[in-house]
Amino acid sequence: MNKLNSNHERKEEEKLYEELYEKLKIMKFSGMAEELRKQGQNAESTTMNFEERFIELVNAEWNLRYNKKFQRYLKKSELKIPGASFDEKLYDPERGLNITLIERLNTCEWIETGQNLLITGMTGTGKSFYANALGIAALKQFKTVRYIKASKLLTELDSYRQLDDKVKILNLVEQLSKVDLLIIDDFGLMELDIEKCRDLFEILDGREGRKSTIVISQLPVKEWYDLFKDSTYADACLDRLLYKSYRLEFKGDSLRKKDK
């Protein structure tokens, strides 16, 4: 008789779990639903009290939603290196980096105050990798990020101009003016004619003092002025970039050569 009662109770419990699982799925609490199913299938869960089990349910739902949101933000960012992280190479004395500044930048607090970061150094020294790692750190705080190479950005705007598509130009400039962190890579690989100067100014002017921009270049900052065909735009653009900016110069040999 006891065995029959035990089987009956177990079936009733399984039925209850299944009903709760379906209700959670209908309410779109998928994380909690899957965790509930795991608890129902795990005999060890019976040793947990209500509070412990409820914490596991909430954490499962939180983690699922966090990861889904992060993946959406990551996709929109178009980061070149989505797996970038703050690795030990940053602390290599050969890189010649200010570690105190690195630690401050890694918190991403500077993004909240609209400060910029200018990263320079020879090719292969880890500039883009670090900028992408900062992008990942910002995304984890659900700040909006966009990565783009300078040549692609300016060529894209120029192509819209050739088509006389002012709407697309305005839309792209407006989109870039809104992201919390804009990462412009390979700045300085092309000269800036008057139209490109104007495009760059419009982007920087729309972000000034509100949003943060990272500019990555092989050229030292002192040589940037000569890239501009128009001195007025050169002054205006560089003033907006240099104001409230941090600077990092990556030194040492190419990391690509070392990895071979």
C-alpha positions in Angstrom: 0.0 0.0 0.0 2.8 2.4 0.9 4.5 1.7 -2.4 1.3 2.5 -4.3 0.9 5.7 -2.3 4.5 6.6 -3.1 4.1 6.0 -6.8 0.9 8.0 -6.8 2.6 10.9 -5.0 5.5 10.8 -7.4 3.1 11.0 -10.4 1.2 13.9 -8.9 4.5 15.7 -8.3 5.6 15.1 -11.8 2.3 16.4 -13.1 2.6 19.5 -11.0 6.1 20.1 -12.3 4.9 19.7 -15.9 2.0 22.1 -15.3 4.3 24.7 -13.8 6.8 24.2 -16.6 4.1 24.9 -19.2 2.9 28.0 -17.4 6.4 29.4 -17.1 7.0 28.8 -20.8 3.7 30.5 -21.7 4.7 33.5 -19.5 8.0 33.5 -21.4 10.1 32.6 -18.3 12.1 30.1 -20.3 15.1 30.2 -18.0 13.0 29.4 -14.9 11.1 26.7 -16.8 14.3 24.8 -17.7 15.7 25.2 -14.2 12.5 23.8 -12.8 12.6 20.8 -15.1 16.2 20.2 -14.0 15.2 20.4 -10.4 12.4 17.9 -11.0 14.8 15.4 -12.6 17.6 15.9 -10.0 17.0 13.9 -6.8 19.5 16.2 -5.0 17.1 19.1 -5.4 14.9 17.6 -2.7 17.6 18.4 -0.1 17.3 22.1 -1.0 15.0 24.4 0.9 12.4 26.7 -0.9 14.7 29.7 -0.8 17.6 27.9 -2.3 15.5 26.5 -5.1 13.9 29.8 -5.8 17.3 31.5 -6.0 18.3 29.0 -8.6 15.2 29.6 -10.6 15.6 33.4 -10.6 19.4 33.1 -11.4 18.6 30.9 -14.4 16.1 33.4 -15.8 18.4 36.3 -15.2 21.4 34.6 -16.9 19.3 33.6 -19.9 17.9 37.1 -20.4 21.3 38.7 -19.8 23.0 36.4 -22.4 20.3 37.0 -25.0 20.5 40.7 -24.6 24.3 40.7 -24.7 24.3 38.7 -27.9 21.9 41.2 -29.5 24.2 44.1 -28.5 27.3 42.2 -29.6 25.8 41.5 -33.1 24.9 45.2 -33.6 28.4 46.3 -32.5 30.1 44.6 -35.5 33.3 44.2 -33.4 36.2 42.8 -35.4 37.4 40.6 -32.5 34.3 39.5 -30.5 36.4 37.3 -28.3 38.8 40.0 -27.2 39.6 40.3 -23.5 42.0 42.1 -21.1 44.9 39.6 -21.4 48.3 39.5 -19.7 49.9 41.1 -22.7 48.6 44.5 -21.6 50.9 44.2 -18.6 54.0 43.3 -20.6 56.7 46.0 -19.9 57.6 45.8 -23.6 54.2 47.4 -24.4 55.2 50.5 -22.4 51.6 51.1 -21.2 50.4 53.1 -18.2 49.0 50.3 -16.1 47.1 52.8 -13.8 45.4 54.3 -16.9 44.7 50.8 -18.3 42.9 49.8 -15.1 40.9 53.0 -15.1 39.9 52.5 -18.8 38.9 48.9 -18.2 36.1 50.0 -15.8 34.4 51.9 -18.7 33.4 54.7 -16.4 35.0 57.2 -18.8 32.4 56.3 -21.3 29.7 57.6 -19.0 31.3 61.0 -19.1 31.8 61.1 -22.9 35.6 61.0 -22.8 37.6 59.8 -25.8 40.5 57.4 -26.2 43.3 57.8 -28.8 45.3 54.6 -29.3 48.5 54.8 -31.4 51.4 52.4 -32.2 53.0 50.3 -34.9 51.0 47.6 -36.6 50.6 44.3 -34.7 51.2 45.8 -31.2 47.7 45.0 -29.9 45.8 48.3 -30.5 42.7 46.9 -32.1 42.6 43.9 -29.8 42.6 46.1 -26.8 40.0 48.5 -28.3 37.7 45.5 -29.0 38.2 44.2 -25.4 37.0 47.6 -24.2 34.1 47.3 -26.5 33.2 43.9 -25.0 33.5 45.4 -21.5 31.2 48.2 -22.4 28.7 45.7 -24.0 28.6 43.7 -20.7 27.4 46.9 -19.1 24.8 47.2 -21.9 26.4 50.2 -23.4 25.9 50.5 -27.2 29.0 50.0 -29.2 29.9 50.2 -32.9 33.2 49.3 -34.5 34.1 50.4 -38.0 37.3 51.0 -40.0 37.8 54.7 -41.0 38.1 53.8 -44.7 34.9 51.8 -44.7 33.0 54.6 -42.9 34.1 57.4 -45.1 33.8 55.4 -48.3 30.3 54.4 -47.4 29.3 58.0 -46.8 31.0 59.0 -50.1 29.1 56.3 -52.0 25.8 57.7 -50.6 26.8 61.1 -51.7 27.6 59.9 -55.2 24.0 58.6 -55.4 22.8 61.9 -53.9 21.2 59.8 -51.1 21.0 62.4 -48.4 18.6 60.3 -46.3 21.2 57.5 -46.0 23.9 59.9 -45.1 21.8 61.5 -42.4 20.7 58.2 -41.0 24.2 56.8 -40.7 25.6 60.0 -39.1 22.6 60.0 -36.7 23.1 56.3 -35.8 26.8 56.9 -35.1 26.0 60.0 -33.0 23.9 57.9 -30.6 26.1 54.9 -29.8 27.8 55.1 -26.4 31.1 54.0 -27.7 32.2 54.4 -31.3 35.5 52.6 -32.3 37.1 54.0 -35.5 40.0 51.7 -36.5 42.9 52.3 -39.0 42.6 56.1 -39.0 45.2 57.7 -41.1 45.4 55.1 -44.0 43.7 57.5 -46.4 43.9 61.2 -47.0 40.8 63.3 -46.1 39.5 65.5 -48.9 37.0 68.2 -48.2 34.0 65.9 -48.3 35.6 63.3 -46.0 36.6 66.1 -43.7 33.0 67.3 -43.6 31.7 63.8 -42.9 34.1 63.2 -40.1 33.3 66.5 -38.6 29.6 65.8 -38.6 30.1 62.5 -36.8 32.5 63.9 -34.2 30.4 67.1 -33.6 27.3 65.0 -33.0 29.1 63.1 -30.3 31.1 65.8 -28.6 30.8 65.8 -24.9 28.1 63.2 -24.8 29.4 60.0 -26.3 32.9 58.4 -26.3 35.0 57.7 -29.3 38.1 55.4 -29.6 40.4 56.2 -32.6 43.1 53.7 -33.5 46.0 54.7 -35.7 49.5 53.7 -36.7 50.4 57.4 -36.9 51.2 59.4 -33.8 48.6 62.1 -33.0 51.0 64.9 -33.9 50.8 63.7 -37.6 47.0 63.6 -37.8 46.7 67.3 -38.8 48.5 66.6 -42.1 45.9 64.1 -43.1 43.3 66.8 -43.6 43.1 68.7 -46.9 41.3 71.5 -45.1 42.9 73.2 -42.1 39.6 74.5 -40.7 38.2 71.0 -40.6 41.5 69.7 -39.2 41.3 72.1 -36.3 37.6 71.4 -35.7 37.9 67.6 -35.8 41.1 67.4 -33.8 39.7 69.8 -31.2 36.7 67.5 -30.7 38.9 64.4 -30.5 41.6 65.7 -28.2 39.3 67.5 -25.7 38.7 65.3 -22.7 40.7 62.4 -24.2 43.0 59.7 -22.9 46.0 58.6 -24.9 47.7 55.2 -25.2 50.8 54.4 -27.2 51.4 50.7 -27.8 55.2 50.0 -28.1 57.2 46.9 -28.8 57.5 44.4 -31.6 54.5 43.0 -33.6 52.6 40.3 -31.6 51.8 38.7 -34.9 55.4 37.9 -35.5 55.8 36.4 -32.0 52.7 34.2 -32.5 54.3 32.6 -35.7 
